[in-house]
Each structure stands twice: as C-alpha cells, then as structure tokens.
Amino acid sequence: MVELCFAKKNLPGLDSVFWRFVNIEAASNPDLKEAISRQIKKSNRSLGAIARIFIEEITRFSDSERACVKFPVDVGHIPELLEWFPDCRIMHITRDPRALAMSKTNDPSGTAIKVLQHPRTAWFIKKLSVWLAITQYRRTSRLHLRFRHLNNYRLFRYEDLLAEPEKTLREMCKFIEAEFTEDLLHPEAGIHLHQASSLTGKQKKAFDPSAAVRWQDVIPVADKWLITTLTKRAMKIMEYDPDRHPIFRLDRRSSPSPCTKAA
C-alpha cells in the first residue's frame, strides 16, 4: 500500500496533487517509506491513523515543525478531520457563488470535456453545473453555521484575500498561530504551483484583484440573476455582501470612463 501511495501514478483515489508530492524532496527518501510502513503496522490501521502517519512522517522527514495540507474536499468531512487531528486548524476558503458556477461551467478538465463528448447536450450540461454550484454553496453555508462556533475552524473568503491581502493574511497567521512576514505578500516569489484559471487558462502568481471578478465577463445575464437570487441568504450566512464588497470597487469595470471624468 505504501509503495502504491508513493508511485506517483494516476491510480484511482491517488491522482490528486497531494499524492504527487510536488516539491516534497522527502517523498523520494526510501527511509520515509520504511518509517511509514513501520508506524502503520503499530497502529490500528484505520483510515484516520494512516492519514495521520503519512502527514506526520512526511513533515518530520522534511525537517518541518508543522504540516499544512490543502484538502479540496467537502466541508462535510470536518468531523472526521477533527477526530483524526484534534489539534488542527481548519481554514475553510470560499468565494462568490457566481464565480464558482462559472468556474465549473468552464472547467477545462471537467465540464469542457463532457461538452466535447456530448455536444448535443452541451446546454444542459452547463446548466446542470450551475445548479450544482448553487446547491453546493447553499449546503456549504449550512455547514458553516454548524461549525463556526469551533475555536479551530475559521472561514476565509477569496475576495477578501485579493481585495485586502495584508489584512487577510494577518488574520490567517493569527488563526494558525504563525508569524506574519512581508514575503507572504509576494506569492510570485515562492515555489507554490498555482492553479491555472478555468476562464483564462493562465497562471497568475501575484495577488490580482481582477481574478476575483473575471467571472463577470462570461456569465449569462439569466444565470447571474438565478444564482444571485437563490444564494442570497447563503451569502449572508457566509458574511459576504456582493453589493458592498471592496473587490468590486477595485474592478476596472467600476472605474469611470474618460468621458465621465471630463464631465
């Protein structure tokens, strides 16, 4: 099992970024595999025990003090995470539901492939993606209500990060009890592999406010109305006000035209 986990092949369930161990030199150390195998044999071999052993041993072999893992999974798994890692800090990151919907309908590795495979039903496939985004966002808001009282859970919004990066990063560092440093404001100088935009296909490493509102260029009027209407209460629960959020004031489309200035 350990050999399969470190195989770096597109095996079902082991094809995510986590199992590719990108930029983790320790993953190629044979002593790490032996240490993980040894610890698993000593454990109760439950899924939680195995997950904890993998993360703790990779962290130890990387000469790091703490592990930070990006789990792009449903927030409904928070109870399991708290059971497996009782001392963890859970950062729940969300964004505008209209942006989520457009990301899903334009996803080159998901919806776009289905559209190419079934061109006759392209319209229905895209509309289904919109409804799925609406449903997921509303469910996520209910889960936020369930977990927001926890001391080791915190909600962060993508729009906040791009509109006010320093303020948001300071709040994040305070939450995870880490020191804020100025280099955090320059992700373009780091080694992190940034995900390409589903709308442009480009990788923007620096904080770019326009990335948070780019969905406005591709969203149909009817879809915008539908998503806004059906997620209005959920956005309120998530403490997100799209009518007043500063990210839209930073958007170039909100700037007055030269004619307006002259007037």
C-alpha atoms as an extended CHARMM CRD file, in Angstrom:
* protein
*
       263  EXT
         1         1  MET       CA              0.0000000000        0.0000000000        0.0000000000  PROA      1               0.0000000000
         2         2  VAL       CA              2.7960000000        2.4050000000        0.8890000000  PROA      2               0.0000000000
         3         3  GLU       CA              4.5620000000        1.6550000000       -2.3940000000  PROA      3               0.0000000000
         4         4  LEU       CA              1.3660000000        2.4250000000       -4.3140000000  PROA      4               0.0000000000
         5         5  CYS       CA              0.8870000000        5.7030000000       -2.4380000000  PROA      5               0.0000000000
         6         6  PHE       CA              4.3580000000        6.8580000000       -3.4590000000  PROA      6               0.0000000000
         7         7  ALA       CA              4.1180000000        5.5290000000       -7.0230000000  PROA      7               0.0000000000
         8         8  LYS       CA              3.0900000000        8.9650000000       -8.3730000000  PROA      8               0.0000000000
         9         9  LYS       CA              0.7870000000        7.3210000000      -10.9020000000  PROA      9               0.0000000000
        10        10  ASN       CA             -2.7810000000        8.1980000000      -11.8740000000  PROA      10              0.0000000000
        11        11  LEU       CA             -4.3130000000        5.4550000000       -9.7700000000  PROA      11              0.0000000000
        12        12  PRO       CA             -7.9520000000        5.8220000000       -8.7100000000  PROA      12              0.0000000000
        13        13  GLY       CA             -8.0130000000        7.7620000000       -5.4460000000  PROA      13              0.0000000000
        14        14  LEU       CA             -4.2940000000        8.5660000000       -5.6460000000  PROA      14              0.0000000000
        15        15  ASP       CA             -4.2880000000       11.0220000000       -8.5570000000  PROA      15              0.0000000000
        16        16  SER       CA             -4.6430000000       14.2900000000       -6.6340000000  PROA      16              0.0000000000
        17        17  VAL       CA             -1.8990000000       16.8700000000       -6.0400000000  PROA      17              0.0000000000
        18        18  PHE       CA             -1.3730000000       15.5510000000       -2.5170000000  PROA      18              0.0000000000
        19        19  TRP       CA             -0.2910000000       12.1230000000       -3.8020000000  PROA      19              0.0000000000
        20        20  ARG       CA              2.0460000000       13.5990000000       -6.4070000000  PROA      20              0.0000000000
        21        21  PHE       CA              4.1640000000       15.0810000000       -3.5840000000  PROA      21              0.0000000000
        22        22  VAL       CA              5.1400000000       18.0970000000       -5.6880000000  PROA      22              0.0000000000
        23        23  ASN       CA              8.2190000000       19.9330000000       -4.3100000000  PROA      23              0.0000000000
        24        24  ILE       CA              8.4840000000       17.4740000000       -1.4010000000  PROA      24              0.0000000000
        25        25  GLU       CA             12.0210000000       16.0510000000       -1.6020000000  PROA      25              0.0000000000
        26        26  ALA       CA             11.4390000000       13.7310000000        1.3390000000  PROA      26              0.0000000000
        27        27  ALA       CA              8.9480000000       11.7290000000       -0.7490000000  PROA      27              0.0000000000
        28        28  SER       CA             11.8430000000       10.1350000000       -2.6610000000  PROA      28              0.0000000000
        29        29  ASN       CA             13.6010000000        9.0400000000        0.5380000000  PROA      29              0.0000000000
        30        30  PRO       CA             13.3190000000        5.2390000000        0.9630000000  PROA      30              0.0000000000
        31        31  ASP       CA             13.6920000000        5.6630000000        4.7230000000  PROA      31              0.0000000000
        32        32  LEU       CA             10.4070000000        7.5980000000        4.7330000000  PROA      32              0.0000000000
        33        33  LYS       CA              8.5350000000        4.6620000000        3.2280000000  PROA      33              0.0000000000
        34        34  GLU       CA             10.0210000000        2.3020000000        5.7940000000  PROA      34              0.0000000000
        35        35  ALA       CA              9.1060000000        4.6490000000        8.6450000000  PROA      35              0.0000000000
        36        36  ILE       CA              5.5200000000        4.9660000000        7.4200000000  PROA      36              0.0000000000
        37        37  SER       CA              5.1700000000        1.1870000000        6.9850000000  PROA      37              0.0000000000
        38        38  ARG       CA              6.5560000000        0.6030000000       10.4740000000  PROA      38              0.0000000000
        39        39  GLN       CA              4.1920000000        3.1260000000       12.0690000000  PROA      39              0.0000000000
        40        40  ILE       CA              1.1500000000        1.7450000000       10.2290000000  PROA      40              0.0000000000
        41        41  LYS       CA              1.9050000000       -1.7700000000       11.4750000000  PROA      41              0.0000000000
        42        42  LYS       CA              1.9460000000       -0.4320000000       15.0370000000  PROA      42              0.0000000000
        43        43  SER       CA             -1.3440000000        1.4270000000       14.6000000000  PROA      43              0.0000000000
        44        44  ASN       CA             -4.9440000000        0.2130000000       14.4960000000  PROA      44              0.0000000000
        45        45  ARG       CA             -4.7000000000        0.6100000000       10.6920000000  PROA      45              0.0000000000
        46        46  SER       CA             -7.8010000000        2.7830000000       10.4950000000  PROA      46              0.0000000000
        47        47  LEU       CA             -8.1020000000        5.3870000000        7.7370000000  PROA      47              0.0000000000
        48        48  GLY       CA             -7.5680000000        8.1850000000       10.2510000000  PROA      48              0.0000000000
        49        49  ALA       CA             -4.4480000000        6.5680000000       11.7050000000  PROA      49              0.0000000000
        50        50  ILE       CA             -2.9560000000        6.0310000000        8.2440000000  PROA      50              0.0000000000
        51        51  ALA       CA             -3.6710000000        9.6270000000        7.2030000000  PROA      51              0.0000000000
        52        52  ARG       CA             -2.0880000000       10.9730000000       10.3770000000  PROA      52              0.0000000000
        53        53  ILE       CA              1.0090000000        8.7710000000        9.9840000000  PROA      53              0.0000000000
        54        54  PHE       CA              1.5640000000        9.8580000000        6.3770000000  PROA      54              0.0000000000
        55        55  ILE       CA              1.2910000000       13.5540000000        7.2130000000  PROA      55              0.0000000000
        56        56  GLU       CA              3.3420000000       13.4070000000       10.4260000000  PROA      56              0.0000000000
        57        57  GLU       CA              6.1720000000       11.3430000000        8.9230000000  PROA      57              0.0000000000
        58        58  ILE       CA              6.4070000000       13.4600000000        5.7530000000  PROA      58              0.0000000000
        59        59  THR       CA              6.5530000000       16.5490000000        7.9610000000  PROA      59              0.0000000000
        60        60  ARG       CA              9.2830000000       15.0050000000       10.1410000000  PROA      60              0.0000000000
        61        61  PHE       CA             11.4000000000       13.8570000000        7.1990000000  PROA      61              0.0000000000
        62        62  SER       CA             11.0620000000       17.3370000000        5.6540000000  PROA      62              0.0000000000
        63        63  ASP       CA             12.5810000000       18.8580000000        8.8240000000  PROA      63              0.0000000000
        64        64  SER       CA              9.4330000000       20.9190000000        9.3000000000  PROA      64              0.0000000000
        65        65  GLU       CA              7.6060000000       21.6760000000       12.5200000000  PROA      65              0.0000000000
        66        66  ARG       CA              4.0530000000       21.8390000000       11.1760000000  PROA      66              0.0000000000
        67        67  ALA       CA              2.1190000000       20.4290000000        8.2680000000  PROA      67              0.0000000000
        68        68  CYS       CA             -0.1620000000       22.4460000000        6.0000000000  PROA      68              0.0000000000
        69        69  VAL       CA             -2.3250000000       20.3160000000        3.7390000000  PROA      69              0.0000000000
        70        70  LYS       CA             -4.6810000000       21.5590000000        1.0590000000  PROA      70              0.0000000000
        71        71  PHE       CA             -7.6960000000       19.2670000000        1.1130000000  PROA      71              0.0000000000
        72        72  PRO       CA            -10.0790000000       20.3940000000       -1.6680000000  PROA      72              0.0000000000
        73        73  VAL       CA            -12.8360000000       18.2750000000       -0.1890000000  PROA      73              0.0000000000
        74        74  ASP       CA            -16.3530000000       18.8380000000        1.0330000000  PROA      74              0.0000000000
        75        75  VAL       CA            -16.5310000000       20.6880000000        4.3550000000  PROA      75              0.0000000000
        76        76  GLY       CA            -18.8740000000       17.9240000000        5.4540000000  PROA      76              0.0000000000
        77        77  HSD       CA            -15.7130000000       15.9470000000        6.2730000000  PROA      77              0.0000000000
        78        78  ILE       CA            -14.7390000000       18.3680000000        9.0400000000  PROA      78              0.0000000000
        79        79  PRO       CA            -15.9340000000       15.9770000000       11.8150000000  PROA      79              0.0000000000
        80        80  GLU       CA            -13.5080000000       13.3230000000       10.5200000000  PROA      80              0.0000000000
        81        81  LEU       CA            -10.6480000000       15.8200000000       10.3350000000  PROA      81              0.0000000000
        82        82  LEU       CA            -11.3050000000       16.9170000000       13.9150000000  PROA      82              0.0000000000
        83        83  GLU       CA            -11.3650000000       13.2900000000       15.0390000000  PROA      83              0.0000000000
        84        84  TRP       CA             -8.1340000000       12.4210000000       13.2540000000  PROA      84              0.0000000000
        85        85  PHE       CA             -6.3400000000       15.6980000000       14.0080000000  PROA      85              0.0000000000
        86        86  PRO       CA             -7.8820000000       17.1580000000       17.2090000000  PROA      86              0.0000000000
        87        87  ASP       CA             -5.2270000000       19.9110000000       17.4270000000  PROA      87              0.0000000000
        88        88  CYS       CA             -5.5470000000       21.0160000000       13.8080000000  PROA      88              0.0000000000
        89        89  ARG       CA             -6.6340000000       24.3870000000       12.4550000000  PROA      89              0.0000000000
        90        90  ILE       CA             -9.2360000000       24.2360000000        9.6850000000  PROA      90              0.0000000000
        91        91  MET       CA             -9.2880000000       27.1050000000        7.2000000000  PROA      91              0.0000000000
        92        92  HSD       CA            -12.4680000000       26.9280000000        5.1350000000  PROA      92              0.0000000000
        93        93  ILE       CA            -11.9370000000       29.0100000000        1.9940000000  PROA      93              0.0000000000
        94        94  THR       CA            -14.8890000000       30.0020000000       -0.1650000000  PROA      94              0.0000000000
        95        95  ARG       CA            -15.7230000000       32.5370000000       -2.8870000000  PROA      95              0.0000000000
        96        96  ASP       CA            -18.5870000000       34.2260000000       -4.7060000000  PROA      96              0.0000000000
        97        97  PRO       CA            -21.0870000000       31.5140000000       -5.7990000000  PROA      97              0.0000000000
        98        98  ARG       CA            -21.3950000000       33.1240000000       -9.2420000000  PROA      98              0.0000000000
        99        99  ALA       CA            -17.6500000000       32.7620000000       -9.6980000000  PROA      99              0.0000000000
       100       100  LEU       CA            -17.8740000000       29.1420000000       -8.5470000000  PROA      100             0.0000000000
       101       101  ALA       CA            -20.6010000000       28.4300000000      -11.0820000000  PROA      101             0.0000000000
       102       102  MET       CA            -18.6430000000       29.9630000000      -13.9610000000  PROA      102             0.0000000000
       103       103  SER       CA            -15.5370000000       28.0740000000      -12.9030000000  PROA      103             0.0000000000
       104       104  LYS       CA            -17.4670000000       24.8150000000      -13.0090000000  PROA      104             0.0000000000
       105       105  THR       CA            -19.1190000000       25.5020000000      -16.3740000000  PROA      105             0.0000000000
       106       106  ASN       CA            -15.7640000000       26.4650000000      -17.9370000000  PROA      106             0.0000000000
       107       107  ASP       CA            -13.5890000000       23.8600000000      -16.1980000000  PROA      107             0.0000000000
       108       108  PRO       CA            -11.2420000000       22.5220000000      -18.9390000000  PROA      108             0.0000000000
       109       109  SER       CA            -10.6470000000       19.2740000000      -17.0260000000  PROA      109             0.0000000000
       110       110  GLY       CA            -14.2990000000       18.6860000000      -16.1680000000  PROA      110             0.0000000000
       111       111  THR       CA            -17.3190000000       20.2710000000      -17.8320000000  PROA      111             0.0000000000
       112       112  ALA       CA            -15.4340000000       21.1910000000      -21.0320000000  PROA      112             0.0000000000
       113       113  ILE       CA            -14.5480000000       17.5360000000      -21.6040000000  PROA      113             0.0000000000
       114       114  LYS       CA            -18.1590000000       16.4360000000      -21.0910000000  PROA      114             0.0000000000
       115       115  VAL       CA            -19.3230000000       19.1010000000      -23.5440000000  PROA      115             0.0000000000
       116       116  LEU       CA            -16.8960000000       17.8380000000      -26.1940000000  PROA      116             0.0000000000
       117       117  GLN       CA            -18.0280000000       14.2670000000      -25.5980000000  PROA      117             0.0000000000
       118       118  HSD       CA            -21.7230000000       15.1710000000      -25.7520000000  PROA      118             0.0000000000
       119       119  PRO       CA            -22.0400000000       18.3240000000      -27.9090000000  PROA      119             0.0000000000
       120       120  ARG       CA            -25.7840000000       17.8930000000      -28.4090000000  PROA      120             0.0000000000
       121       121  THR       CA            -26.4310000000       18.2200000000      -24.6860000000  PROA      121             0.0000000000
       122       122  ALA       CA            -23.8660000000       20.9730000000      -24.0540000000  PROA      122             0.0000000000
       123       123  TRP       CA            -26.5210000000       23.4680000000      -22.9110000000  PROA      123             0.0000000000
       124       124  PHE       CA            -27.9870000000       21.0190000000      -20.3830000000  PROA      124             0.0000000000
       125       125  ILE       CA            -24.5420000000       20.0430000000      -19.0850000000  PROA      125             0.0000000000
       126       126  LYS       CA            -23.6270000000       23.6800000000      -18.4080000000  PROA      126             0.0000000000
       127       127  LYS       CA            -26.9710000000       24.4410000000      -16.7610000000  PROA      127             0.0000000000
       128       128  LEU       CA            -26.5640000000       21.3660000000      -14.5760000000  PROA      128             0.0000000000
       129       129  SER       CA            -23.1550000000       22.6920000000      -13.4960000000  PROA      129             0.0000000000
       130       130  VAL       CA            -24.7950000000       25.9730000000      -12.4870000000  PROA      130             0.0000000000
       131       131  TRP       CA            -27.4490000000       24.1910000000      -10.4210000000  PROA      131             0.0000000000
       132       132  LEU       CA            -24.7610000000       22.0340000000       -8.8250000000  PROA      132             0.0000000000
       133       133  ALA       CA            -22.8010000000       25.1430000000       -7.8120000000  PROA      133             0.0000000000
       134       134  ILE       CA            -25.9310000000       26.6950000000       -6.2960000000  PROA      134             0.0000000000
       135       135  THR       CA            -26.7480000000       23.5340000000       -4.3540000000  PROA      135             0.0000000000
       136       136  GLN       CA            -23.1980000000       23.1260000000       -3.0690000000  PROA      136             0.0000000000
       137       137  TYR       CA            -22.9180000000       26.7370000000       -1.9630000000  PROA      137             0.0000000000
       138       138  ARG       CA            -26.2060000000       26.6110000000       -0.0630000000  PROA      138             0.0000000000
       139       139  ARG       CA            -25.1940000000       23.3680000000        1.6170000000  PROA      139             0.0000000000
       140       140  THR       CA            -21.7860000000       24.8310000000        2.4730000000  PROA      140             0.0000000000
       141       141  SER       CA            -23.4670000000       27.7770000000        4.2010000000  PROA      141             0.0000000000
       142       142  ARG       CA            -25.4480000000       25.3880000000        6.3910000000  PROA      142             0.0000000000
       143       143  LEU       CA            -22.2820000000       23.5180000000        7.3010000000  PROA      143             0.0000000000
       144       144  HSD       CA            -20.6200000000       26.8360000000        8.1610000000  PROA      144             0.0000000000
       145       145  LEU       CA            -23.4360000000       27.5280000000       10.6000000000  PROA      145             0.0000000000
       146       146  ARG       CA            -22.7740000000       24.1400000000       12.1470000000  PROA      146             0.0000000000
       147       147  PHE       CA            -19.0210000000       24.5960000000       12.6400000000  PROA      147             0.0000000000
       148       148  ARG       CA            -18.4920000000       28.3440000000       13.0560000000  PROA      148             0.0000000000
       149       149  HSD       CA            -18.5560000000       28.1120000000       16.8770000000  PROA      149             0.0000000000
       150       150  LEU       CA            -15.4270000000       25.9110000000       16.8880000000  PROA      150             0.0000000000
       151       151  ASN       CA            -12.2200000000       27.5910000000       18.0380000000  PROA      151             0.0000000000
       152       152  ASN       CA            -10.1150000000       25.7410000000       15.4640000000  PROA      152             0.0000000000
       153       153  TYR       CA            -12.3720000000       26.4820000000       12.4850000000  PROA      153             0.0000000000
       154       154  ARG       CA            -12.3560000000       29.7450000000       10.5310000000  PROA      154             0.0000000000
       155       155  LEU       CA            -13.9740000000       30.8950000000        7.2990000000  PROA      155             0.0000000000
       156       156  PHE       CA            -11.9250000000       32.9230000000        4.8320000000  PROA      156             0.0000000000
       157       157  ARG       CA            -13.1380000000       34.4300000000        1.5540000000  PROA      157             0.0000000000
       158       158  TYR       CA            -11.1530000000       34.5100000000       -1.6730000000  PROA      158             0.0000000000
       159       159  GLU       CA            -12.4220000000       38.0210000000       -2.4210000000  PROA      159             0.0000000000
       160       160  ASP       CA            -11.1040000000       39.2910000000        0.9340000000  PROA      160             0.0000000000
       161       161  LEU       CA             -7.6450000000       37.9320000000        0.1610000000  PROA      161             0.0000000000
       162       162  LEU       CA             -7.4200000000       39.6670000000       -3.2190000000  PROA      162             0.0000000000
       163       163  ALA       CA             -9.0080000000       42.9390000000       -2.0780000000  PROA      163             0.0000000000
       164       164  GLU       CA             -7.0410000000       43.2580000000        1.1720000000  PROA      164             0.0000000000
       165       165  PRO       CA             -4.1920000000       40.7090000000        1.1020000000  PROA      165             0.0000000000
       166       166  GLU       CA             -2.2080000000       42.0010000000        4.0720000000  PROA      166             0.0000000000
       167       167  LYS       CA             -5.2100000000       42.2640000000        6.3820000000  PROA      167             0.0000000000
       168       168  THR       CA             -6.4700000000       38.8050000000        5.4090000000  PROA      168             0.0000000000
       169       169  LEU       CA             -3.0510000000       37.1670000000        5.6780000000  PROA      169             0.0000000000
       170       170  ARG       CA             -2.5030000000       38.6800000000        9.1100000000  PROA      170             0.0000000000
       171       171  GLU       CA             -5.8330000000       37.2190000000       10.2270000000  PROA      171             0.0000000000
       172       172  MET       CA             -4.8350000000       33.8290000000        8.8200000000  PROA      172             0.0000000000
       173       173  CYS       CA             -1.4580000000       33.8940000000       10.5630000000  PROA      173             0.0000000000
       174       174  LYS       CA             -3.0800000000       34.8450000000       13.8480000000  PROA      174             0.0000000000
       175       175  PHE       CA             -5.5680000000       31.9980000000       13.4980000000  PROA      175             0.0000000000
       176       176  ILE       CA             -2.9130000000       29.3370000000       12.8220000000  PROA      176             0.0000000000
       177       177  GLU       CA             -0.5240000000       30.9090000000       15.3420000000  PROA      177             0.0000000000
       178       178  ALA       CA              2.1650000000       31.6500000000       12.7790000000  PROA      178             0.0000000000
       179       179  GLU       CA              4.3030000000       34.7410000000       12.3320000000  PROA      179             0.0000000000
       180       180  PHE       CA              3.2970000000       37.1380000000        9.5830000000  PROA      180             0.0000000000
       181       181  THR       CA              6.1820000000       38.1050000000        7.3030000000  PROA      181             0.0000000000
       182       182  GLU       CA              6.2970000000       40.5210000000        4.3790000000  PROA      182             0.0000000000
       183       183  ASP       CA              7.2490000000       37.7930000000        1.9040000000  PROA      183             0.0000000000
       184       184  LEU       CA              3.7260000000       36.3760000000        2.2600000000  PROA      184             0.0000000000
       185       185  LEU       CA              2.5460000000       39.3680000000        0.2510000000  PROA      185             0.0000000000
       186       186  HSD       CA              4.6310000000       38.1850000000       -2.7250000000  PROA      186             0.0000000000
       187       187  PRO       CA              3.4820000000       34.6500000000       -3.6310000000  PROA      187             0.0000000000
       188       188  GLU       CA              5.0120000000       35.1240000000       -7.0800000000  PROA      188             0.0000000000
       189       189  ALA       CA              8.4360000000       34.7140000000       -5.4700000000  PROA      189             0.0000000000
       190       190  GLY       CA              7.5720000000       31.3410000000       -3.9150000000  PROA      190             0.0000000000
       191       191  ILE       CA              7.6960000000       27.7860000000       -5.2650000000  PROA      191             0.0000000000
       192       192  HSD       CA              3.9850000000       27.0500000000       -4.9170000000  PROA      192             0.0000000000
       193       193  LEU       CA              2.4110000000       25.7130000000       -8.1080000000  PROA      193             0.0000000000
       194       194  HSD       CA             -0.5520000000       27.9620000000       -8.7850000000  PROA      194             0.0000000000
       195       195  GLN       CA             -3.6560000000       26.5320000000      -10.4080000000  PROA      195             0.0000000000
       196       196  ALA       CA             -4.4280000000       27.8920000000      -13.8460000000  PROA      196             0.0000000000
       197       197  SER       CA             -7.6000000000       29.9380000000      -14.2060000000  PROA      197             0.0000000000
       198       198  SER       CA            -10.5160000000       27.9580000000      -15.6300000000  PROA      198             0.0000000000
       199       199  LEU       CA            -11.5700000000       31.1130000000      -17.5030000000  PROA      199             0.0000000000
       200       200  THR       CA             -8.2550000000       32.2450000000      -19.0000000000  PROA      200             0.0000000000
       201       201  GLY       CA             -6.0460000000       29.1640000000      -18.7220000000  PROA      201             0.0000000000
       202       202  LYS       CA             -3.2640000000       31.3710000000      -17.3250000000  PROA      202             0.0000000000
       203       203  GLN       CA             -1.4390000000       31.1100000000      -14.0140000000  PROA      203             0.0000000000
       204       204  LYS       CA             -1.3550000000       34.3580000000      -12.0470000000  PROA      204             0.0000000000
       205       205  LYS       CA              1.0510000000       34.0630000000       -9.1450000000  PROA      205             0.0000000000
       206       206  ALA       CA              0.7900000000       37.5580000000       -7.6870000000  PROA      206             0.0000000000
       207       207  PHE       CA             -2.3490000000       38.8030000000       -5.9260000000  PROA      207             0.0000000000
       208       208  ASP       CA             -4.5880000000       40.0030000000       -8.7470000000  PROA      208             0.0000000000
       209       209  PRO       CA             -7.9230000000       41.6060000000       -7.7210000000  PROA      209             0.0000000000
       210       210  SER       CA             -9.3180000000       41.1430000000      -11.2390000000  PROA      210             0.0000000000
       211       211  ALA       CA             -9.1340000000       37.3550000000      -10.7790000000  PROA      211             0.0000000000
       212       212  ALA       CA            -11.9850000000       37.5580000000       -8.2760000000  PROA      212             0.0000000000
       213       213  VAL       CA            -14.3600000000       39.3080000000      -10.6760000000  PROA      213             0.0000000000
       214       214  ARG       CA            -13.3560000000       37.8440000000      -14.0240000000  PROA      214             0.0000000000
       215       215  TRP       CA            -16.4580000000       35.6620000000      -13.9830000000  PROA      215             0.0000000000
       216       216  GLN       CA            -18.4650000000       38.7790000000      -14.9170000000  PROA      216             0.0000000000
       217       217  ASP       CA            -17.0170000000       38.5690000000      -18.4440000000  PROA      217             0.0000000000
       218       218  VAL       CA            -18.5540000000       35.1730000000      -19.1670000000  PROA      218             0.0000000000
       219       219  ILE       CA            -21.6800000000       34.8060000000      -17.0260000000  PROA      219             0.0000000000
       220       220  PRO       CA            -25.0360000000       34.9430000000      -18.8910000000  PROA      220             0.0000000000
       221       221  VAL       CA            -27.4960000000       37.5170000000      -17.5130000000  PROA      221             0.0000000000
       222       222  ALA       CA            -30.0770000000       34.8420000000      -16.6750000000  PROA      222             0.0000000000
       223       223  ASP       CA            -27.5360000000       32.7280000000      -14.7990000000  PROA      223             0.0000000000
       224       224  LYS       CA            -26.3250000000       35.7280000000      -12.8190000000  PROA      224             0.0000000000
       225       225  TRP       CA            -29.8680000000       36.5570000000      -11.7400000000  PROA      225             0.0000000000
       226       226  LEU       CA            -30.6720000000       32.9390000000      -10.8850000000  PROA      226             0.0000000000
       227       227  ILE       CA            -27.5300000000       32.3170000000       -8.8280000000  PROA      227             0.0000000000
       228       228  THR       CA            -27.7400000000       35.6580000000       -7.0240000000  PROA      228             0.0000000000
       229       229  THR       CA            -31.3880000000       35.0880000000       -6.1490000000  PROA      229             0.0000000000
       230       230  LEU       CA            -31.0290000000       31.5000000000       -4.9430000000  PROA      230             0.0000000000
       231       231  THR       CA            -27.8370000000       32.0690000000       -2.9270000000  PROA      231             0.0000000000
       232       232  LYS       CA            -28.6940000000       35.4500000000       -1.4150000000  PROA      232             0.0000000000
       233       233  ARG       CA            -29.4490000000       34.0200000000        2.0380000000  PROA      233             0.0000000000
       234       234  ALA       CA            -26.4400000000       31.6900000000        1.8760000000  PROA      234             0.0000000000
       235       235  MET       CA            -24.1270000000       34.6100000000        1.0400000000  PROA      235             0.0000000000
       236       236  LYS       CA            -25.4680000000       36.4400000000        4.0700000000  PROA      236             0.0000000000
       237       237  ILE       CA            -24.6840000000       33.4290000000        6.2670000000  PROA      237             0.0000000000
       238       238  MET       CA            -21.1730000000       33.3900000000        4.8210000000  PROA      238             0.0000000000
       239       239  GLU       CA            -20.9240000000       37.1110000000        5.7260000000  PROA      239             0.0000000000
       240       240  TYR       CA            -20.3750000000       38.0200000000        2.0910000000  PROA      240             0.0000000000
       241       241  ASP       CA            -22.0760000000       41.0980000000        0.6780000000  PROA      241             0.0000000000
       242       242  PRO       CA            -21.5230000000       41.2900000000       -3.1030000000  PROA      242             0.0000000000
       243       243  ASP       CA            -23.1410000000       44.7190000000       -3.2890000000  PROA      243             0.0000000000
       244       244  ARG       CA            -20.6220000000       46.3380000000       -0.9490000000  PROA      244             0.0000000000
       245       245  HSD       CA            -17.5210000000       44.1990000000       -1.1130000000  PROA      245             0.0000000000
       246       246  PRO       CA            -14.3750000000       46.2570000000       -1.9030000000  PROA      246             0.0000000000
       247       247  ILE       CA            -13.2440000000       43.8020000000       -4.5790000000  PROA      247             0.0000000000
       248       248  PHE       CA            -15.8280000000       45.2710000000       -6.9450000000  PROA      248             0.0000000000
       249       249  ARG       CA            -14.5960000000       48.8160000000       -6.3160000000  PROA      249             0.0000000000
       250       250  LEU       CA            -11.1490000000       47.6370000000       -7.4300000000  PROA      250             0.0000000000
       251       251  ASP       CA            -12.5940000000       46.1610000000      -10.6230000000  PROA      251             0.0000000000
       252       252  ARG       CA            -11.6600000000       48.1400000000      -13.7280000000  PROA      252             0.0000000000
       253       253  ARG       CA            -15.2570000000       47.9420000000      -14.9630000000  PROA      253             0.0000000000
       254       254  SER       CA            -16.3150000000       50.0080000000      -11.9590000000  PROA      254             0.0000000000
       255       255  SER       CA            -13.9760000000       52.8650000000      -12.8840000000  PROA      255             0.0000000000
       256       256  PRO       CA            -15.4880000000       55.9160000000      -14.5850000000  PROA      256             0.0000000000
       257       257  SER       CA            -14.8120000000       56.3140000000      -18.2740000000  PROA      257             0.0000000000
       258       258  PRO       CA            -12.6460000000       59.2030000000      -19.6140000000  PROA      258             0.0000000000
       259       259  CYS       CA            -15.8020000000       60.9680000000      -20.7780000000  PROA      259             0.0000000000
       260       260  THR       CA            -17.3150000000       60.7590000000      -17.3250000000  PROA      260             0.0000000000
       261       261  LYS       CA            -14.1460000000       62.1990000000      -15.7880000000  PROA      261             0.0000000000
       262       262  ALA       CA            -14.1340000000       65.0590000000      -18.2540000000  PROA      262             0.0000000000
       263       263  ALA       CA            -17.7300000000       65.8430000000      -17.4500000000  PROA      263             0.0000000000
